[in-house]
């Protein structure tokens, strides 16, 4: 009897704990992949895992700017479900190995005509997306469900009863983003296809090898200009290939497993054998959700406001999509030298490095929550250096696009090394950094000759001069850490080159000729995309970009008071812009401050440096409330591979890396009553605030481990040691603290 009561008690405790657990909302429930799919967010809603190499998502048939990810919420047609997508970029590419289930057989049409006639209407009411999973019921009655592992995708199709059960595989041009240069489809056996697609677009030499396995025997018809039957072992090869797969009528429920590799078909086959040897769609979906839960749970926010939690965790989700896994399970990948390279089976090669965007906040976030991945990311940059001779600028699937300005792989490497994330060869990394900084690309030769880049010799001359100055400061810091005194002094001097472009009469950074003359006429609100002196911005937005020497920038302005007056004006003047071709990236405007684009992201925190942090707190609150929302158009600008969201993640936590390489985070105002960061196996950094209501945004004082913090920043070391940061807030705005 005693044993009976003990068992009963144990069962009661178990049932109670289960009920309690059931009431807790799973963290993935706060993620909405549709946020950012409208407006200019440029994100995709489909299935992927954290930093995964597969992004299995629907595509619309349009290719305008707002369709860079392949999908836009305003559309109502699905033209394919493809396996690679970019998250929030301002240029389109990828959308490779496109599938589309169909209900008709090809007749006399060409494959291209048949595919276009098979595009399907859909309604958002019949669409669902969550981390690692996507589902849609098309208007024609076909239900499609998608999920993914790191390197494999799985499709589930349910066709209407008594219908033709078919599938298009399209290896042709991804509309106008790129064009296929060579493709092939082979029927390996009754259930397996393999092949490749090679293309040229933003990525000049992209290669995608694939293997497809179906859950039943199929007939395959393939070709370029017509569909012809393929026997086992037979293949077709052309600049553009299509296939139509006939599933017959034995069942209307079909599964397809797909894997890709940039190296070869053997790599794709190995991916399937290792990551997806089974046929359980539910297991893939469940494992994908668990992978997301593991990563998102490293940051635990507590709030009664579910809208805030949804924006926050969706931002964290977007921050962890890129960079993407690029090496297959054999360790192989295609390099920028067009050769196949290997990282072995212990490391991961990553791709999609949008450094101009992500060095600002996304990579600093990784140094807190993704330390192990940071090492592999830096190894990936060094592999690029081995093959290409310099570090990547904007690397895309084994290609250097040379997109945007600066050499911002430099601060990413320097930051990691100075933060103690050093599982890489520091001397080799410094060699790569120095060689990259001394390159002659994009105005750097002129920069060394004149001390600035003359506007008549290089477009975007002001932006490039300022960005290179910051990169050179970062080189100097790593040189100092490695006891390279001569290099330290040289690059520190180079980091002051920004001063040559400051016009004291106007108070702006301006274009200057090789003869030392200011460019005229001049208007600080003028912007011509890719033509004038500023990258996706104007003088109002770019004149603040000296994150490594803000004291020096204040001196150029004539001191703190004049600097403050100018900073106030940035947020209060008209948002009007001038120019014939103004970049649509300049968005999310508050005065001339543009939250929708990266050059402005650090500027709101500059009030900390002039003794008026309450203004930083005010504008952070305004930006969070007005420019980040839970709707499909809830991002005010391009997501840019995680940067737009990383800004929000940091600014919701209560601090931000104005200069990632100085190892400090400027304090703002926290969004949540409590947030816990997992900073080590047994270490937690807890951020607390007395958020009595939404108006409690102003900081009276800050306590670090119960000691008052009489400064406006905390250090990376203080965070990683664990402990507690407490904000004492009020709704009163007339506060200053030094």
N, C-alpha and C positions, 0 to 999 in steps of 0.2 A: 504493500500500500504506500509506503514512504517513497519507493521508486516511482510509483504512478503519479504522486503529487509533484515530484521533482520534474518529471517529464512534462506534466501539464503546465507547471509554472514556466518552464523553458519555452514551451510552445506559445504561451501567452505573451511572454516578453518578445519572442520573435515576431508574432503577429502585430504587436503594438509598434515595434520598430519599423516593420514593413509599412504599416499605415502612416506612420510619421514620415517615412522616406517618400511615400507616394505623394504626400502633400507638398513636398519640396519641388519647385519647378526645375526641371533639368536645364542646365545652363544653355544648351543648344536651342532651347525654345525661344530664347531672346534674340536669336539670329534670324534676320530676314534678308535672304539673298536678293530680293527684288529692290531693296533700297539702293539707289544709284543706277538703276537700269533705265530711268527716264532722265530728262534734262541733259546735262553734259557729263554725267557720272561715268559713262562708258564701261560699266561692269557687266558681267554675264551672270545669269541666275543658275547655271547648271551645276553638275556634281563634280566635286574635287575634294581632295584631302589636303591637310596642311602642307604647303610647299610641294604639292604633287606635280607629277609630270603629265598627268591627264586632266584636262578640263573639258568634261563631256557635257555639252550644252547646246540648246537650240539656236538656229540661225534664221534670220529673216532674209528675204531676197535683196534688200537694199544695201548700198555701200556708201551712203553719205557719211559725213564726219561723225555724227552721233551714233553710227553703227560700227564704230571701231572694234567693239567686242564681238560683233556679229549679230547682236540682239539689241533691240530698243523697245521699251515698254509701249510706245505709241503704235507699234506695228500689230497686225492681226494675221500675218501669214508666216508659216514656218516652211522653210525651203530645205532644211537639213538638220541633222544632229551630228555635230562634228566633234573631234577629239582634242583639239588644241585651241585655246583662246587666250587673248591678252586681257588683263584686268585693269581697266581704267586708263589706257594709254591714249595719246592724242593722234596716233597714226595706227592704221589697221594692218593686220597680217594674220597668218595662221589660218584657223578654221579648216584643218586638214582632215582627210579621210571622212568624207561626209556620207551619212546614211539617211535614207528617207523611206519609211514604210509606205507601200502603195496598195491600192485595191483594184488596179487595172493591169492588163497585160500590154506590153508594147505592141503597137500595130505598125502602121507604115511610117510612123514618125522617126526622125533621127533621135538618137539618145538624148541630145540636148533639148529637142522639142518635147520629148516624152517627160523628161525631168521637170521642165517648166510647167507642163500641164498637170503635174502631180503635186505641185505646191499646195499646202493644206491650210485652210482657215482655222483659227482657233480663238477661244475666248479666255480671258484671264480668270474667269469664274471657274474654268476647268483646268486650272494650272496650279501647281504646288511646288514649292522649293524649300529645302531646308539643308543644313550642312551635310554634304555628301549624297544628296538625293534630289532628283527632279522628276516631276510627273506632269503629263498633259494628256487630256483627251481631245483629240482633234475633232473638228466638226464632221469629218467623214466617219467618225466612230472608232478610229484606231486609238487605243491607249498605249502610250509610250512611257516607260519608266527607265531612269538612268541612275547608275551609281558607279563608284570608282574605287580602285586601290591606288597606290602611288604611281604605278606604270601601266595599269590596265583599266579598261572601262567595260561595264556590263550593261547590255540593253535588254529590256523585256517588252515584247510587243504582244498586245492582245487585239486580234482582229475581230470585226463583227462576224457573226455566224453566217456561214454559206457565202463568204466573200473570197475573192482572189487574195491570197496571202503572199505578197511580194515585197521586195526590198531593193532600192536603188543604192548602189555604191558609186560615188562620184569622186574621181581623182582629178577633175579639171580645175580650171582657174577659180579661185575664191573671189568671184566677181572682179572688181577692178583693183583689189589690193595687191594681188600678185598674179603671176601666170605660170602654169605648169610648163616645165621644159622637157620633162620625161616622166613616164609613168608605166606601170605594169601591173597586171593582175594574173595570178596563177591559181588554178584549181588544184590543190594538193591532193585532196581525196573527197569523198562524198560530203564531208562536213567542214572542211577547212579550206580557206583561201589565204594567200599571202601576196605580197607585192610591195610597191613603193610609189611614192610621189616625190619628184624633185621639182623645185619651183624657184622663181626669182621675184622678189618684191622688196619690201623694207629689209627683209633678210635676203641678201643677194644670192646666197647659195644654201637653200634649205633642203634637207633630205629627211623624209619620213618613211621608214620601212614598217610594215605592219603584218600582223597575223590575225585572222578572224576564225573563230570556231563557232559553229552553230549547234543547237541542241538536237537537231535532227538532220537527216539527209536532205540535200538540196540539189536542184538543177541550177546551172549558172550559164548566163548568156552575157557575152562581153564584147567590147569593141570600141572604136572611135566614132565611126559614121553609121554603124548598125550593130544590133545585138546578134551575135552568133554563138551557138552552143559551145561550151568548153567541156572537154573530156578530162578525166583525172590526169594530172601531170601536164596538162596543156596550159599555155599562158598567152596573153596578148601584151604587146608592148607598143606604145605610141607616145606622142607628145601629150595626148589627152586620152584617158581611158574611162570607160563607164562599165558598170556591170548591173544586170538585173538578176536577182536571186528569186527563184520560185520555190516556196516552201510546200506546195501542194495543199491538200485538204485533210491531212490526217489529224491535225490539231490547229486550233487558231491561237495557241499560246506558244510564242517562240522566244528563245534566249539567244543572244549573241555575245561572245566574249572577244574583246579586241585589245591588242597590245601594240605599242609602237616603240621604235628605237631609231635614233639618228645614225646608228652605225651600220646595221645590217639586219636581215630577217632573222638570223640566228639569235640576235639579242632580243628581238620581239618574242620569239618562241620561248626563250629562257624566262622572260618576264612572266608569261602565262603559266609556265610550269611551276614557278616559285610563288607567285602572288595570287594566282587564280586557278588552282588545279581542280576546283569543285564547280558545281553548277547551282549553288544556292545564292539567288539574288538577295534574299533577306539577310544572309550572313555578310555579304559585301556592304549592304546598306547599314547594317548594325555596326560593323567594324569601322566604317567611315565615320559614323556618328561618334563612336567611342574615341576615335583619333582626334576629332574636333573637341570633344569634351575634355580630353586630357590636356590639350593645349590651352583652351579657353579657361580651364579651371585653375591655371597658374595665376590668374588674376581674378579675385573674388570680390565683386562689388555688391554692396548691400544698400537697398533703397526701397522705399514704398512706391516709387514712381516707376512703373513698368515701361513707360515710354523712354525714360532716360536709360534704363537697362537695355532696352532694345537697340537704341542708337549706339550705346557703348559697345555691346557685344558684337553687333554687326560690324562696327569699326574694327574691333579686334580681329574678327573673322577676315575682313578684307585685308588687314595688315599681314595676315599669315598665308595669303594665297601665293605671293611671289617673294623671292625668286623661286623658280620651278626646278624640280629634279630633272636632270638631263641625261645622266649616264644610265644605261640599262643595268640589269642585275649582274651582268658579266663585267661591269665597270667601264664599258666602252661608250664613246661619244664622238661626234664629228667636231673637229676644231676649226678655228678661223683660218687655218692654212689649208683647209679642204682635206686634211688627213684624219684618219681615225686614231684617237688617243685612248688611254685607259687610266683610270684611277684605282684599279684593283677592286677588291671586294670589301675594303674597309672604309673607303671614303665615298662621298657623293659629289658628282659634278653638277653644279647649279647653272641655270641660265635665266635670261630675262632680268638683266641688271640695269634698272632705270636710275642710274646713280645721281643724275642732276636733281631728281626728285627725292630719292629715298635716303641719301646720306644725311638729310636734315633731321629726320625723326624716326623713320622706319628702322634703319640700321641701328641707331642708338637704342631703340626698343628691343631689338634682338639681343643686344649685349646684356640686357637684364633678364629676358625670358627665354632666349634661344642660344645660350652660350655655345653649346656643342655644334649647332648648325653654323654659327659664325665662323668657326675654324674651317669647316668645309667650304663655306662661301669664299673665304680668303684663299684657300687652296685652289678653288675654281678660278679666281682672278689670276693666280700665279701660273696655272696651267695655260690660261689665255696668253699671259706674258711669254711663256716658253715658246708658244707657237707663233705669236704675232710680233713679239719684240717690244711691246709696250703694254701697259695695263689697259683694261677695257674702259671705254667711254660710255657707250650704251650697247651692251652685248645682247644679241638676240639669236637664240638657237644656233650657236656656233658661228656667228657672224658679228663683225664689228660694223655697226651702223654709223658711227661717228655722229650720232644725233645729239643735239643740245650742246652746251658749252661747259668748259671746265674739265678738270681731270679728277672727278670726285670719287674714284676708287681710292685715291690717296687718303682722304680723311677717314674713309671706312677702315682701311688697314691700320692707319696710325691710331685711330680711336681704340680699336680692338687691342693693339699691342700695349698701349698705355694703360688700358683697363685690365691688363693681366691675362687677356685671352690670347695666349701665345703658343698654341700647338701648331706652329708653322716656323719655317726657317726665317728668323728675323733679318739676318744679313741679306738673304736673297730677296726678301720682301722690300728691304730698303733699296737694294740695287734696282729693283723694278720701279719703285717710287721715284728714285732720282732720275733714272733714264726717261721715265714718262714725263717728269717735270721739265726735263731739258730737251724735249722733243721740239720739232719745228712745226708741228701741226697747228692749224687754225689760229695764226697770229702770234704764236709763242716766240718765233724768231724776231719779229718786230718788237715784241714786248721787251726782249732783252736788249734790243738796239736802242729803243727810245725811252724805255721805262714805262711805257703805256702802248696801247695798240692804236695807231692813227686810224681815224674813221675812213679815210679814203683807201686804205690798204686792206681792210677786213671788215665785213659786216658784223653787227652786234658788238662793236669794239668796246663799248663801255662795259657791258655785261661780262665780256670775256676778260677784260683787264681786272675787274673786281673779283671774279670767280677764281682766276689764276692766282691772285694775291692771297686769297684764303688758302688755296691748295698749297702754295709755297710756305705759308705759315705752318701748315700741318707737316710738311716735309721737315721744316726746322725743328719741330717738336720731337719727331722721331729721331732725327740726327742727334739732337741733344741727349736723348735717352740712350743712344748707342755710342755716346762719347765721340761723335764726329764733329769736333768744334768748328773747323773751317766751314763745313757744309752748313752747320747751324747758323753761323754768322751770315753766310751768303744768302741763304733762303729767308732768313729773318729780314734782311735788307730788302729782298725782292717782295716780301709781303707788304711793304710800305708803298708799293707802286700805285695803290689806289689813290694816294694823295695827289698824283699828277693830274687827275681828272676832276678834282673838286674845284668848282668855280665859286669863289667866295662872294662874288657880287650877287649871284642868283641863289646860292645855297644848294646847288644840285651837282651831281656827277654829269659831266657833259662830254660830247664828242670833241676831240682835239685832232688837228691835222699834224702831219709830220713836221710842218713848219712851226708848230706850237700855237696855232690860231684856233680859237673856239669855232665850232661849226655854227653857222647862222643860215637861216633864221632858227630860233630855238623856242620851243614851247614845251614845258614840263608835262603837259597832258597829251602830247603827240606820240603816236605809236604806229609804225608800219611793220607788219609781221615779216620777220626774217630779212628786212631791208635796212632799217635804221640802226641806231647804236645800242638798242636795248632788246633783250631776248624776252619775247612774250610780256612786254611791259613798257613802261615809260619812265621818265626821270623821277617822278614822284615815288614810284614803287621800287626802283633799283638803287636809288641814292642812299639807302640804309644798309646796303649789303657790305658791311665791314664787321662781321661777327667776331673776328679775332682781335679787333682793336677799336672797341667802341669809345674808349677814352680818347683815342686819337681822332676819331670822327667828331666827337664833341668839341675838341680843340679847334678843328677846322671850322666849325660853326661859330666859334667865338665863345665857347663855354656852355655850361649846363643850361642856363636860362634860355639862351637862344636856340639851343638844341631842342629843349622842351617846347618852346613856342612853335618850332617847325613840326615837331611830332604831333602836337595838338592839331595843327592845320591839316595834316595828312588825313585825319579821321573826320574832319568837319567841313572841308571844302566840297564843292560839287563833284559828283562822280562822272561828269562829262568827259569824253575822250575825243581826241582829234586824230584823223588819219584816214586814208583811203582803204587800207586793209588792216583793220585792227584785229588782233588775234582774239578769237572767241574764248581762248583760255583765260583772258582777263575777266574774271567774274567774281561773284560774291562780294560786291563792293560796299564798303563803308567809307564814304568820302572817296579818296583815291587809294585806300587800302583795299587789296584784292585777295580775300581769303581763298578764292577759287584757283589760285596759282601760287606756286611754291616761293617765289622771291619775297613774298610778304609774310611768310609763316612765322618768322622770328620777331617781326617788328613790334607786335603788340606787347612783347615782353621788355621792350627797351625802356619803358617807363620805370622799371626797377632800377635802372642805372642812374636815374636823375632824381631819386628820392620820392617818386610818386607812384608807388606800386598799386595804389587804389585804382588808378586809371587802367593799368594792366588788368586788374580784377574785373573792372566794369566791362571792358571790351571783350575779354574772354567769355564772360557770361552772355553778352549780346551775341557773339559769334555762335556759341553753343546753342543758344535758344533759337536763333533766326536762320542759321545757315546749315544746320545738321538736323534732319527730321526723319520720321519713320515712314515717309511716303516714297514711292519710286523715284521722285525727283528730290530726294532728301539730301543729296550732295550738291554743293553750289559750284563744283568744278570737277574736272577729271580726277578720278581716284588715283591715277598715276602709280599703279603697282604698290599701293599701300600707304603712300605718304599722306594723302588727304585724311585718311582715317587715323594714321599714327599721330598726327597733330591732335586729333580729338582725344585719343586714348591718353596721351600725356596730359593734355589740358584738363581732362576730367579727373585725372589722378591728383593734379595740383602742382605740377612742375613741368618744365620743358627745356630741352637742350639747345639753347640759343647758339652755342658753339660746341658741337659734340666733342671736339678734341681737347677742350680745356677741362673736361671731366666734371663739369658742374651742370646743375639743372636749376634754372631760374624758377622761383616760386610764383605760382599764380593763385588760383582759388579752386578748391576741390569741389566736385559735383556731388559726391556721395557722403553719407554719414560715416561710412566705413568702407575701406577697400584694403584687401590683403594681397600682397604680392609674394609669390613663392620665389625666393631668390637663391635657394639652395635646398638640398635634400631635407635639412632640418631647420632651415632659416626662413623667417617670414618678416616682411617689412609692412607694417600696418599704418595706414593713413586714416586718421579720424578727424571729424569735424562736427561741431554743434549746429547742424543744419536745421534750425528751428522752422524755417520756411524758405521758399525760393529766393527771397530777398536777402538772405544771409550770404552775401558774396564777398564782403569786405573783411580783410584780415586785421584783427587787433594785435594778435601775437601768434608766434609759432613756437612749439615746444618739440625738441628732439630728445627723445628718451627722458622726458620730464625736465629738461634744461632749456631755458628760453634761448631761442636762436636769433641772435641780433644781426642777422644778415638776410639778404633776399634770395639765397640759394642754398642748396644742399649738394653734397658731392656724391659721385658714383660710389665711392668706397663706403660712405655712410649708409647708402641704400643697401648695398650688398652685404653689409655686416648684419643686417636685420635690425629690428627694433621698432620704434613707434614715432611717427610724426603726427603731431596734433595741431590742428588749426583752430584757433579761437576766433569765431566769426561774429559779425554784427551786420545790421542793415544800414549802418551809418557810413557815409562815403568820405567824410572829411578827415581821413587818416593818412598818416605817413609813418613809415618805420624804415630805419636804415639797416 
